[in-house]
């Protein structure tokens, strides 16, 4: 399969922008099927994964690309995020939208909390029942124990079926090798591999993104203060 020259030229430059990302998705969608981690069939393809570490503000921009190229992705949200509330109405609306578009939604878990398998099963049951989460989860900055953890009836995305040097690519910390490794996988005609993309890295205007997130957090705080102030009774 031929790699577009505009992508090849980006390899040694700052390629982290939405335009390049869209070109990548166009290339991949024309050559692969996109898979969800909880699918039971064994058809080969790409497991496109998103860990939403900072804020889901840029998710909407990705969804327009995925709709255009009929891409299915796997979204994992921090259930203890300091920046967004998984129990808010806005988050519920986002989850409903993702589910309606046939994307996977799962838990993103901080490994420093020392989660047991029982903990994961209990939280999985809760979020599946109340928000429709799928039976799959990812660890934030996993250690060796996290990677080796075998779960019953829940998919750990670091399971050996999906995770090894020869079938996993990540853009963590905006790795310079991300684009070249991904193109290399395509050239090698690899049948199945996992691609981890953190949406926050691919925003074209970092200053605008920072302002947008600050505004969202400020509005959330002001709404909260307003709501509780109405209930205060000063005696």
CORPEQUI-V919131 format. One record per helix or strand. SS is the DSSP state (~ for helix, > for strand). FROM is the first residue (numbers start at 1). LEN is the number of residues. If there is no record, write none. Layout:
ss=SS from=FROM len=LEN
ss=SS from=FROM len=LEN
//
This chain:
ss=~ from=5 len=4
ss=~ from=18 len=12
ss=> from=34 len=1
ss=> from=46 len=7
ss=~ from=56 len=14
ss=> from=74 len=5
ss=~ from=89 len=12
ss=> from=104 len=7
ss=~ from=111 len=3
ss=~ from=117 len=15
ss=> from=136 len=5
ss=~ from=144 len=5
ss=> from=155 len=2
ss=> from=168 len=3
ss=~ from=172 len=3
ss=~ from=178 len=10
ss=> from=193 len=4
ss=~ from=199 len=4
ss=~ from=206 len=24
//
